[in-house]
Amino acid sequence: MKSLFFYDYPVGALGITEEAGAITGVFFGRDKTFPDAVIAETPVIKKAADQLAEYFDGRRRSFDLPMTLRGTDFQLAVWKALLTIPLGETRCYQDIAAQIGRPKALRAVGMANNRNPIVIIIPCHRVIGKDGGLTGYGGGLPVKQYLLDLEKTVKA
């Protein structure tokens, strides 16, 4: 059974889902519904919430959580590549495409980035345009900028 719980952070409300002892989602807002989920703060959800709180307080540089990712092989490759971007650094879509061995798949990388089910923990906010400009983000560009600025401070 899937569990869901919501928390408030400096970027607004985040929902966290867990299934079978692993995080399956972190998403912005409180409006997403899961007909198969119960509202419950499980130990794994609480651990994720605590680690996110430490991240926002500048005390956590990486996450140590069990995660279950569901997606196509291509999406999984992109999401795993995102996990390799160090805190305080960014990559462009072209970098990610090259890293996964699909150098011409820039748009597909963008779509996989957009479908990232576990925001912040899988750091899709660290992907920017080739020119260094911010590109779309599910939490909005101000939130993306906030996260990048926060990570520069933590890294220092």
LOFIKE-46427 format. One record per residue (C-alpha): y, z, x; residue number from 1. Coordinates in Angstrom, 3 decimals, padded with zeros to 6 digits. Each point is the difference from the previous one (the first is absolute). Example, Ala and Ser with C-alpha at 12.3 -4.5 7.8 and 13.67 -1.06 7.14 Angstrom:
2
kedo c2=-004.500 c3=007.800 c1=012.300 i=1 $
kedo c2=003.440 c3=-000.660 c1=001.370 i=2 $
***
This chain:
156
kedo c2=000.000 c3=000.000 c1=000.000 i=1 $
kedo c2=003.492 c3=-000.846 c1=001.226 i=2 $
kedo c2=002.560 c3=002.799 c1=000.306 i=3 $
kedo c2=003.768 c3=-000.451 c1=000.030 i=4 $
kedo c2=002.859 c3=002.347 c1=000.792 i=5 $
kedo c2=003.741 c3=-000.455 c1=000.527 i=6 $
kedo c2=002.366 c3=001.557 c1=002.524 i=7 $
kedo c2=003.711 c3=-000.246 c1=000.698 i=8 $
kedo c2=001.212 c3=-000.991 c1=003.452 i=9 $
kedo c2=003.326 c3=-001.129 c1=001.476 i=10 $
kedo c2=-000.850 c3=-003.588 c1=-001.058 i=11 $
kedo c2=-000.751 c3=001.020 c1=-003.596 i=12 $
kedo c2=-003.255 c3=000.606 c1=-001.811 i=13 $
kedo c2=-003.255 c3=-001.094 c1=001.587 i=14 $
kedo c2=-003.312 c3=-000.181 c1=-001.801 i=15 $
kedo c2=-003.171 c3=000.627 c1=001.978 i=16 $
kedo c2=-003.447 c3=-001.016 c1=-001.206 i=17 $
kedo c2=-003.374 c3=001.134 c1=001.293 i=18 $
kedo c2=-003.511 c3=-001.038 c1=-000.783 i=19 $
kedo c2=-003.266 c3=001.318 c1=001.448 i=20 $
kedo c2=001.786 c3=002.085 c1=002.633 i=21 $
kedo c2=002.283 c3=-002.743 c1=001.342 i=22 $
kedo c2=003.598 c3=-001.035 c1=-000.633 i=23 $
kedo c2=000.106 c3=-003.290 c1=-001.918 i=24 $
kedo c2=003.703 c3=-000.268 c1=-000.691 i=25 $
kedo c2=003.498 c3=001.192 c1=000.786 i=26 $
kedo c2=002.687 c3=-001.651 c1=-002.094 i=27 $
kedo c2=003.654 c3=000.375 c1=-000.989 i=28 $
kedo c2=001.015 c3=001.414 c1=-003.369 i=29 $
kedo c2=-001.706 c3=001.723 c1=-002.875 i=30 $
kedo c2=-000.413 c3=-002.977 c1=-002.311 i=31 $
kedo c2=-003.277 c3=-001.430 c1=001.271 i=32 $
kedo c2=-002.941 c3=000.863 c1=-002.218 i=33 $
kedo c2=-003.711 c3=000.070 c1=000.666 i=34 $
kedo c2=-002.094 c3=000.243 c1=-003.163 i=35 $
kedo c2=-002.970 c3=001.211 c1=002.042 i=36 $
kedo c2=001.938 c3=002.737 c1=001.834 i=37 $
kedo c2=000.483 c3=003.669 c1=-000.742 i=38 $
kedo c2=003.127 c3=001.869 c1=001.021 i=39 $
kedo c2=-001.352 c3=002.421 c1=002.567 i=40 $
kedo c2=001.051 c3=001.274 c1=003.401 i=41 $
kedo c2=-003.211 c3=-000.270 c1=002.004 i=42 $
kedo c2=-000.350 c3=001.396 c1=003.537 i=43 $
kedo c2=000.232 c3=-003.517 c1=001.465 i=44 $
kedo c2=003.109 c3=-000.809 c1=-002.038 i=45 $
kedo c2=001.552 c3=003.315 c1=001.066 i=46 $
kedo c2=-000.772 c3=-000.775 c1=003.651 i=47 $
kedo c2=001.691 c3=-003.404 c1=-000.351 i=48 $
kedo c2=002.990 c3=001.595 c1=-001.724 i=49 $
kedo c2=000.321 c3=002.599 c1=002.748 i=50 $
kedo c2=-000.189 c3=-002.648 c1=002.721 i=51 $
kedo c2=002.641 c3=-002.092 c1=-001.785 i=52 $
kedo c2=002.250 c3=003.082 c1=-000.235 i=53 $
kedo c2=-000.451 c3=000.560 c1=003.752 i=54 $
kedo c2=000.827 c3=-003.683 c1=000.607 i=55 $
kedo c2=003.225 c3=000.269 c1=-001.998 i=56 $
kedo c2=000.895 c3=003.228 c1=001.825 i=57 $
kedo c2=-000.416 c3=-001.815 c1=003.329 i=58 $
kedo c2=-002.998 c3=002.099 c1=001.023 i=59 $
kedo c2=-002.732 c3=-002.639 c1=-000.379 i=60 $
kedo c2=-000.348 c3=-003.150 c1=002.057 i=61 $
kedo c2=-003.301 c3=-001.265 c1=-001.442 i=62 $
kedo c2=-002.299 c3=000.604 c1=-002.949 i=63 $
kedo c2=-003.558 c3=001.263 c1=000.084 i=64 $
kedo c2=-001.465 c3=-000.677 c1=-003.429 i=65 $
kedo c2=-003.149 c3=-001.545 c1=-001.415 i=66 $
kedo c2=000.960 c3=-003.268 c1=-001.696 i=67 $
kedo c2=-001.873 c3=-002.553 c1=-002.057 i=68 $
kedo c2=001.645 c3=-003.413 c1=-000.004 i=69 $
kedo c2=-000.953 c3=-002.639 c1=-002.534 i=70 $
kedo c2=001.151 c3=-003.556 c1=000.530 i=71 $
kedo c2=-000.983 c3=-003.377 c1=001.352 i=72 $
kedo c2=-001.169 c3=-000.321 c1=003.582 i=73 $
kedo c2=003.392 c3=-001.481 c1=000.848 i=74 $
kedo c2=001.905 c3=002.886 c1=-001.635 i=75 $
kedo c2=-002.185 c3=002.553 c1=001.770 i=76 $
kedo c2=000.697 c3=-001.694 c1=003.340 i=77 $
kedo c2=003.751 c3=000.110 c1=-000.654 i=78 $
kedo c2=-000.052 c3=003.642 c1=-001.098 i=79 $
kedo c2=-002.013 c3=000.987 c1=003.071 i=80 $
kedo c2=002.495 c3=-001.875 c1=002.182 i=81 $
kedo c2=002.851 c3=001.941 c1=-001.628 i=82 $
kedo c2=-001.678 c3=003.225 c1=001.079 i=83 $
kedo c2=000.388 c3=-001.073 c1=003.636 i=84 $
kedo c2=003.814 c3=-000.192 c1=-000.135 i=85 $
kedo c2=001.238 c3=003.072 c1=001.875 i=86 $
kedo c2=002.401 c3=002.427 c1=-001.621 i=87 $
kedo c2=003.591 c3=-001.054 c1=000.634 i=88 $
kedo c2=-000.920 c3=-003.630 c1=000.650 i=89 $
kedo c2=-000.005 c3=-003.106 c1=-002.174 i=90 $
kedo c2=-001.828 c3=-003.308 c1=-000.109 i=91 $
kedo c2=000.801 c3=-003.255 c1=-001.764 i=92 $
kedo c2=-002.374 c3=-001.864 c1=-002.304 i=93 $
kedo c2=-000.699 c3=-002.496 c1=002.774 i=94 $
kedo c2=-001.129 c3=002.841 c1=002.291 i=95 $
kedo c2=-002.462 c3=001.267 c1=-002.606 i=96 $
kedo c2=-001.289 c3=-003.505 c1=-000.732 i=97 $
kedo c2=-000.631 c3=-000.581 c1=003.705 i=98 $
kedo c2=-001.633 c3=003.420 c1=000.391 i=99 $
kedo c2=-002.585 c3=-000.765 c1=-002.682 i=100 $
kedo c2=-000.676 c3=-003.471 c1=001.414 i=101 $
kedo c2=001.768 c3=-001.930 c1=-002.763 i=102 $
kedo c2=003.304 c3=-001.029 c1=001.657 i=103 $
kedo c2=001.046 c3=-002.368 c1=-002.796 i=104 $
kedo c2=-000.721 c3=002.424 c1=-002.856 i=105 $
kedo c2=003.482 c3=001.557 c1=-000.140 i=106 $
kedo c2=000.365 c3=-000.172 c1=-003.784 i=107 $
kedo c2=-003.506 c3=001.331 c1=-000.543 i=108 $
kedo c2=000.785 c3=002.897 c1=002.333 i=109 $
kedo c2=003.114 c3=000.660 c1=-002.083 i=110 $
kedo c2=-002.035 c3=000.034 c1=-003.207 i=111 $
kedo c2=-002.614 c3=002.338 c1=001.501 i=112 $
kedo c2=002.817 c3=002.243 c1=001.213 i=113 $
kedo c2=001.403 c3=-000.002 c1=-003.541 i=114 $
kedo c2=-003.362 c3=001.069 c1=-001.405 i=115 $
kedo c2=-000.439 c3=002.920 c1=002.404 i=116 $
kedo c2=-001.559 c3=002.718 c1=-002.180 i=117 $
kedo c2=000.906 c3=002.938 c1=002.261 i=118 $
kedo c2=003.708 c3=-000.217 c1=000.808 i=119 $
kedo c2=001.529 c3=001.979 c1=002.865 i=120 $
kedo c2=-003.415 c3=001.075 c1=001.306 i=121 $
kedo c2=-000.851 c3=-003.666 c1=000.532 i=122 $
kedo c2=003.456 c3=-000.835 c1=001.368 i=123 $
kedo c2=000.923 c3=-003.272 c1=-001.684 i=124 $
kedo c2=003.641 c3=001.137 c1=000.300 i=125 $
kedo c2=-000.256 c3=-000.726 c1=003.739 i=126 $
kedo c2=-000.259 c3=-003.747 c1=-000.655 i=127 $
kedo c2=003.345 c3=-001.780 c1=000.141 i=128 $
kedo c2=001.266 c3=-003.562 c1=000.165 i=129 $
kedo c2=-000.242 c3=-001.976 c1=003.223 i=130 $
kedo c2=003.804 c3=000.223 c1=000.305 i=131 $
kedo c2=-000.216 c3=003.809 c1=-000.123 i=132 $
kedo c2=001.283 c3=000.217 c1=-003.580 i=133 $
kedo c2=-001.580 c3=002.044 c1=-002.715 i=134 $
kedo c2=-002.246 c3=-001.829 c1=-002.424 i=135 $
kedo c2=-001.276 c3=001.075 c1=-003.406 i=136 $
kedo c2=-001.557 c3=003.395 c1=-000.530 i=137 $
kedo c2=-001.633 c3=001.541 c1=-003.069 i=138 $
kedo c2=002.142 c3=003.112 c1=000.301 i=139 $
kedo c2=003.170 c3=-002.064 c1=000.453 i=140 $
kedo c2=001.866 c3=-000.954 c1=003.159 i=141 $
kedo c2=001.973 c3=003.274 c1=000.184 i=142 $
kedo c2=-003.306 c3=001.911 c1=000.088 i=143 $
kedo c2=-001.360 c3=-002.359 c1=002.666 i=144 $
kedo c2=003.114 c3=000.586 c1=002.113 i=145 $
kedo c2=-000.292 c3=003.760 c1=-000.564 i=146 $
kedo c2=-003.613 c3=000.000 c1=001.234 i=147 $
kedo c2=000.828 c3=-002.083 c1=003.078 i=148 $
kedo c2=002.952 c3=002.265 c1=000.826 i=149 $
kedo c2=-002.138 c3=003.108 c1=-000.516 i=150 $
kedo c2=-002.636 c3=-001.317 c1=002.388 i=151 $
kedo c2=002.577 c3=-000.773 c1=002.692 i=152 $
kedo c2=001.099 c3=003.629 c1=-000.198 i=153 $
kedo c2=-003.567 c3=001.341 c1=000.125 i=154 $
kedo c2=-000.909 c3=-002.207 c1=002.944 i=155 $
kedo c2=002.945 c3=001.189 c1=002.082 i=156 $
***
